[in-house]
Each structure stands twice: as structure tokens, then as C-alpha cells.
Amino acid sequence: QVQLVESGGGLVQPGGSLRLSCAASGVTFSYYAMAWFRQAPGKEREFVAAIRWSGDWTSYANSAKGRFTISRDNAKKTVYLQMNSLKPEDTAVYYCAADMTWTPTTKRDEYDYWGQGTQVTVSS
């Protein structure tokens, strides 16, 4: 019914920037909220950011606030995560998620669809 494919990950030095993309297919975007989660080795998957498809509501984890920006392009069926001032603790696999709801949640078990993830490594 829906596929999510992340891209844009890579190796970057501390203080650098990356822009992640999540391309969606088979989704009725009017009814889906989108989010980014991340999972570091040995850690549970944690919330990073979320956005309504209307674009009038966003939410960020405290660790991401002020550094990361979530956005979307409905014409391209794509959600982005602009990550600036990256820190080593940002190193993780980043996952795109979709949920058929108006207001996104921060709980991973409430999202219906997931991408396969893209690796982000922040190291000097």
C-alpha cells in the first residue's frame, strides 16, 4: 500500500550538515503525518521530528530542536530532514515513518509504515 525510501545519509564531521530525504509512494498524503526517527547501535529507536502534511504543525525532540528542520514537498511526495551543527551523538540509522493521522505523535509504535533507513555517521 505504501513504500518509504530514505536517502541522503553519509559521513560528516562534527558541525557539518546533511539533508535526508524520504520519498513516498502509494500514500494518500492528505491524511498522513510524517516523522523521522533514529536508532543508534544498542539503543532503542527514538523520535526526532514530525510534520503534518498541511505544513502548519511540526514537532522536534529536544536533542534536535534548533538544529534540525523537517519539511515536505507534496508535489514530489517527499519529506526532508535538514540537519545542521551535527554532533557525534547524532550518529544513527535514520528512519522515515508515516501515520494516517492529523497530528503526528512521538511514539514509534503508533506509526503504520517505515522505510529501511539511511546511515548518518558524525565523526572527526
PLY file of the C-alpha trace (Angstrom):
ply
format ascii 1.0
element vertex 124
property float x
property float y
property float z
element edge 123
property int vertex1
property int vertex2
end_header
0.00 0.00 0.00
2.81 2.42 0.85
6.57 2.48 0.40
9.05 4.85 2.03
12.65 5.15 0.84
15.23 7.23 2.71
18.36 8.72 1.19
20.99 11.37 1.89
22.88 9.78 4.75
26.64 9.63 4.91
29.78 10.54 6.84
30.16 14.11 8.06
32.45 15.90 10.53
31.08 17.41 13.74
29.50 20.78 12.98
28.65 19.75 9.44
25.28 19.36 7.74
23.27 16.71 5.94
19.87 16.73 4.24
17.91 13.50 4.41
15.07 12.72 2.01
12.15 10.31 2.27
10.34 9.51 -0.97
6.84 8.07 -0.59
4.64 6.11 -2.96
1.14 4.66 -2.66
0.17 7.21 0.00
-2.86 9.46 0.23
-0.90 12.38 1.59
-3.91 14.41 2.74
-4.38 12.00 5.64
-0.80 11.08 6.56
1.54 12.64 9.04
5.26 12.02 8.54
8.10 11.66 11.00
11.79 10.92 11.37
13.15 8.50 13.96
16.70 7.32 14.58
18.34 4.30 16.14
21.94 4.05 17.32
23.67 0.70 17.93
22.43 -0.84 21.17
19.76 1.84 21.59
16.01 1.93 21.09
14.54 3.78 18.14
13.84 7.37 19.20
11.75 10.23 17.86
13.49 13.07 16.03
10.88 15.21 14.23
7.36 15.10 12.77
5.18 17.18 10.45
1.57 17.43 9.32
1.10 17.20 5.56
-0.68 20.56 5.84
2.65 22.00 6.97
1.13 24.04 9.82
2.40 21.85 12.66
5.83 20.44 13.44
7.40 18.78 16.46
11.01 18.14 17.43
12.87 16.16 20.04
14.82 18.35 22.44
18.06 16.99 21.02
17.06 18.18 17.54
15.38 21.49 18.36
17.22 24.46 16.88
19.49 22.28 14.73
17.16 20.14 12.61
14.31 21.21 10.33
11.63 18.91 8.95
9.83 19.95 5.76
7.84 18.44 2.92
7.14 18.82 -0.77
3.73 17.34 -1.51
4.17 17.63 -5.27
7.27 15.44 -5.03
5.76 13.22 -2.30
8.92 13.76 -0.30
9.75 14.66 3.30
13.10 16.17 4.25
15.20 16.47 7.37
17.80 19.23 7.24
20.41 18.55 9.91
22.85 21.31 10.88
25.53 21.56 13.57
25.78 17.79 13.71
27.25 16.12 16.77
28.78 12.65 17.23
25.73 11.67 19.28
23.60 12.20 16.16
25.20 9.09 14.66
22.43 6.58 13.95
20.31 4.96 11.28
17.58 7.45 10.42
14.14 6.13 9.53
11.20 7.79 7.82
7.73 6.90 9.13
4.12 7.57 8.10
0.88 7.52 10.10
-2.69 8.12 8.95
-3.46 10.85 11.46
-3.86 14.61 11.56
-1.42 15.38 14.38
1.77 13.28 14.50
2.83 11.51 17.68
6.28 10.87 19.08
5.60 7.18 19.78
7.19 4.77 17.34
4.56 2.04 17.81
1.83 4.35 16.53
3.32 4.71 13.04
2.00 2.44 10.32
4.77 2.47 7.72
8.55 2.62 7.84
11.42 2.99 5.43
14.56 0.85 5.54
16.72 3.62 6.99
19.77 5.62 5.97
23.03 5.71 7.94
24.28 9.00 9.36
27.77 9.00 10.87
29.19 12.10 12.56
32.89 11.68 13.29
36.14 13.62 13.09
0 1
1 2
2 3
3 4
4 5
5 6
6 7
7 8
8 9
9 10
10 11
11 12
12 13
13 14
14 15
15 16
16 17
17 18
18 19
19 20
20 21
21 22
22 23
23 24
24 25
25 26
26 27
27 28
28 29
29 30
30 31
31 32
32 33
33 34
34 35
35 36
36 37
37 38
38 39
39 40
40 41
41 42
42 43
43 44
44 45
45 46
46 47
47 48
48 49
49 50
50 51
51 52
52 53
53 54
54 55
55 56
56 57
57 58
58 59
59 60
60 61
61 62
62 63
63 64
64 65
65 66
66 67
67 68
68 69
69 70
70 71
71 72
72 73
73 74
74 75
75 76
76 77
77 78
78 79
79 80
80 81
81 82
82 83
83 84
84 85
85 86
86 87
87 88
88 89
89 90
90 91
91 92
92 93
93 94
94 95
95 96
96 97
97 98
98 99
99 100
100 101
101 102
102 103
103 104
104 105
105 106
106 107
107 108
108 109
109 110
110 111
111 112
112 113
113 114
114 115
115 116
116 117
117 118
118 119
119 120
120 121
121 122
122 123
